[in-house]
Amino acid sequence: MSGETHFIEFSKPFIDAAKNVFETMVFTKLETQKPTIKSDSVSRGDVSAILGLSGELEKNGSRCHYKAMLVISFPYETYFKVASAMLGETYTSYVSDIHDLGGEIVNMVMGNAKRDLKTMGYTSNMAIPSMLEGINHSIKYPSGAHVVLIPFNSAHGPMFMELCYLEAE
């Protein structure tokens, strides 16, 4: 199996986990749109939650190390609606009360995905999530990594998942 095949397999638990987290915690369904390969480092959203992870994949008696990143980005309006739904308050601007909310969301998505990844032979070591905010902010991915952009639509507005995956022998 190639790294590209692993990447496709690796992506599915994150999509499933995001759908589950948004349905149970944000009270909205996510509709997956067509994924594309991202060719730049500019975020599609204004608020991005970033979580790095690494580990090993053991399959058919062989092992390889991998690095990956999960990014969930929201336009401001979507982020405010998601925060309002989760926290039971109305937010119309980016304030300190909702700064870490995206980090909590990527933690929940990763926690859900980690279960499925384990059954597929992946170990996962997570970093602490970080947040970036601002129009046209950039996200630094590992050199040589391909990034898949997965747009979602919801009743709260659009959001974007970016996944990168890189194997090393």
Secondary structure, 3 states (H helix, E strand, C coil): CCHHHHHHHHHHHHHHHHHHHHHHHCCCCCEECCCEEECCCECCCCEEEEEEEEEEEEECCEEEEEEEEEEEEECHHHHHHHHHHHHCCCCCCCCHHHCCHHHHHHHHHHHHHHHHHHHCCECCEECCCEEEECCCCECCCCCCCEEEEEEEECCCCCEEEEEEEEEEC
